[in-house]
Amino acid sequence: MSQGYHSESTERLAMSEDELLLQLGTDLAGTQALPLLPGELVDRARRWLAAQREYLEAQVCSSESIRQFTLATADNSAIAVELAKLLAGLLLPVNPVTLAVLLVKKGLKTFCATIWESK
């Protein structure tokens, strides 16, 4: 599993934020009779992320192993793999690697600032 996550995270790190959001939106929309336009999928992903922020922050930022790993390495691919492993256990309706890479690219230190600064 980790090897698959590693190659997928490397591929996803080369994608733009909008491309990653498009992937998330596609995961969220599933199969539909009338497919959504790319812009609609990106908007759906943004809304989902905003709605899930508190939950994701609690799950991701409270993980001491993710915090220590993020502070110990600058290898975004390795951080994304570790984060994807954690996210896979949350049973979210999106690809855990795509979400992990998006969070890593946005910056985990920023995303988790409130919780990590209190430690």
C-alpha positions as CSV (number, residue, x, y, z in Angstrom):
1,M,0.0,0.0,0.0
2,S,2.7,2.5,0.9
3,Q,4.5,1.9,-2.4
4,G,1.3,2.6,-4.3
5,Y,0.8,5.7,-2.2
6,H,4.3,6.9,-2.9
7,S,4.0,6.7,-6.7
8,E,0.6,8.3,-6.6
9,S,1.7,11.1,-4.3
10,T,4.7,11.9,-6.6
11,E,2.3,12.1,-9.5
12,R,-0.2,14.2,-7.6
13,L,2.5,16.6,-6.3
14,A,3.1,17.7,-9.9
15,M,-0.6,18.7,-10.3
16,S,-2.0,22.2,-9.6
17,E,-4.4,23.0,-6.8
18,D,-7.3,23.2,-9.3
19,E,-6.3,19.8,-10.8
20,L,-6.3,18.3,-7.3
21,L,-9.7,19.9,-6.5
22,L,-11.1,18.6,-9.8
23,Q,-10.0,15.1,-8.7
24,L,-11.7,15.5,-5.3
25,G,-14.8,16.9,-7.0
26,T,-14.9,13.9,-9.3
27,D,-14.6,11.6,-6.3
28,L,-17.4,13.4,-4.5
29,A,-19.8,13.5,-7.5
30,G,-19.4,9.8,-8.3
31,T,-21.1,8.5,-11.5
32,Q,-23.9,10.8,-12.7
33,A,-26.2,10.7,-15.6
34,L,-25.4,14.3,-16.4
35,P,-21.7,14.9,-15.5
36,L,-20.8,18.2,-13.9
37,L,-18.6,20.7,-15.6
38,P,-15.0,20.9,-14.3
39,G,-15.7,24.3,-12.6
40,E,-18.7,22.8,-10.8
41,L,-16.6,19.9,-9.6
42,V,-13.9,22.2,-8.3
43,D,-16.6,24.3,-6.5
44,R,-18.0,21.1,-5.0
45,A,-14.6,20.1,-3.7
46,R,-14.0,23.6,-2.2
47,R,-17.3,23.5,-0.4
48,W,-16.6,19.9,0.8
49,L,-13.2,20.9,2.1
50,A,-14.6,24.0,3.9
51,A,-17.4,21.8,5.5
52,Q,-14.8,19.1,6.5
53,R,-12.1,21.5,7.7
54,E,-12.9,21.2,11.4
55,Y,-13.1,17.4,11.3
56,L,-9.9,17.1,9.2
57,E,-8.1,19.5,11.4
58,A,-9.1,17.5,14.5
59,Q,-8.0,14.2,12.9
60,V,-4.9,15.3,11.1
61,C,-3.5,17.9,13.5
62,S,-4.1,15.9,16.6
63,S,-1.9,13.1,15.3
64,E,1.5,13.5,17.0
65,S,3.1,11.2,14.5
66,I,2.0,13.4,11.6
67,R,3.2,16.5,13.5
68,Q,6.6,15.0,14.2
69,F,7.0,13.6,10.7
70,T,6.1,17.0,9.1
71,L,8.6,18.8,11.4
72,A,11.3,16.3,10.7
73,T,11.4,16.2,6.9
74,A,11.0,18.5,3.9
75,D,10.1,15.6,1.6
76,N,6.5,16.5,0.6
77,S,6.0,13.1,-1.0
78,A,6.9,11.2,2.2
79,I,4.7,13.5,4.2
80,A,1.8,13.0,1.8
81,V,2.2,9.2,2.1
82,E,2.1,9.3,5.9
83,L,-0.9,11.6,5.8
84,A,-2.7,9.4,3.2
85,K,-2.3,6.4,5.5
86,L,-4.0,8.3,8.3
87,L,-6.7,9.7,5.9
88,A,-7.4,6.2,4.5
89,G,-8.5,5.1,7.9
90,L,-11.1,7.9,8.1
91,L,-13.3,6.4,5.3
92,L,-13.7,9.7,3.5
93,P,-15.5,9.8,0.1
94,V,-12.4,11.0,-1.7
95,N,-9.0,9.5,-2.6
96,P,-6.8,9.8,0.5
97,V,-3.6,10.5,-1.5
98,T,-5.3,13.3,-3.5
99,L,-6.5,14.9,-0.2
100,A,-3.2,14.4,1.5
101,V,-1.3,16.0,-1.4
102,L,-3.7,18.9,-1.4
103,L,-3.2,19.5,2.3
104,V,0.6,19.1,2.0
105,K,0.7,21.6,-0.9
106,K,-1.4,24.1,1.1
107,G,1.0,23.6,4.0
108,L,0.3,21.3,7.0
109,K,2.1,23.7,9.3
110,T,-0.4,26.4,8.3
111,F,-3.4,24.1,8.3
112,C,-2.5,22.8,11.8
113,A,-1.1,26.0,13.2
114,T,-3.8,26.5,15.8
115,I,-3.4,23.0,17.3
116,W,0.4,22.6,16.8
117,E,1.2,26.0,18.4
118,S,-0.6,25.0,21.5
119,K,1.6,21.9,22.0
